[in-house]
Amino acid sequence: MPEHFMLRARTRLVLVLMTLGCAAAAQGATGVRYGVAPALDCEQAGKAAARGGWVEANGVAVEGSPARRMSLSFDEAVATDTIHAAMNGMGARDLALVEVQDGNGGWHKAWEGRMSAPAPGVEQTCFEQQLPQKQVVQGLRFTFRAAEDQVELNHAALLRR
């Protein structure tokens, strides 16, 4: 095997490991991470799915700031009027703001407030928000209150209309 090929392969491996290390450090530092757990079988999501199909987020960026924030992107903009997400109990307790990104890149508030804490022993909870009208969305942003707890957002989707 040529030496320059091995050097390029080794360089790529080092870059991949550095990227993964930086992503893990950023997620750990902010206390927010995007999990890989399957979507929950929530009653609301099941009813909404009967009216259309869910489009899962596939891009994740954790933003470092005093507030813990996660931005999610989609392969394509989706015409929707419903947001759905699953998160751990700490996420439900600490969720402060959910925003949608329009087709021009602008962010708009979709929900703000406090969710009810899940019942004791409940590991995951669902968040679903109906938007005031059907709109084109290309991203979601979740902001969580500052706390020591690890927030895990396990899935986020838009209902295609």
Secondary structure, DSSP 8 states (H G I E B T S, - for coil): --HHHHHHHHHHHHHHHHHHHHHHHHHHHHTEEE--------HHHHHHHTTSEEEE--EEEEE-SSSEEEEEEEEEEEEEEEEEEEEEHHHHHHEEEEEEE-TTS-EEEEEES------TT--EEEEEEEEEEEEEEEEEEEEE---SS-EEEEEEEEEE-
